């Protein structure tokens, strides 16, 4: 019976052997945590503005995108395989984004709502991909730019609209 338990233990060790050393564990942890935090920053801004996709949604999108590229990269996938993985992430996020867009055709005027949220989720996925591929500086810079677009651009647009009214 002891041989059976030993075999089970060895099998379990082999199953959890995808992270082989402290350096790899640190790399994986930094990339996944970075993706989640950066997604959370964008999600916090959206939630603060009362938008449908908030902190958790953005964190999960960024974390998922990072994981989708990190695992094949750790497995030694070539550039063409990584390209297909990224294409799949982009297409999947497109479906998620499409679910956030609503078109209201009340009366003579059609109103589209949720387009910025969909674009934000798309951007969050791209940030997650960057973090997952180990491009942390690019991911941080992209987050800062996206945050500026979410926060600063509405203020600029309102100021310009106010100045243009007679």
Secondary structure, DSSP 8 states (H G I E B T S, - for coil): -HHHHHHHHHHHHHHT-SS-SHHHHHHHHHHHHHHHHHHHHHHHHHHHTT-SS-HHHHHHHHHHHHHHHHHHHHTT--HHHHHHHHHHHHHHHHHHHHTT-EEE--TT--EEESHHHHHHHHHHHHHHHHHHTT-HHHHHHHHHHHHHHHHHHHHHHHHHHHHH--
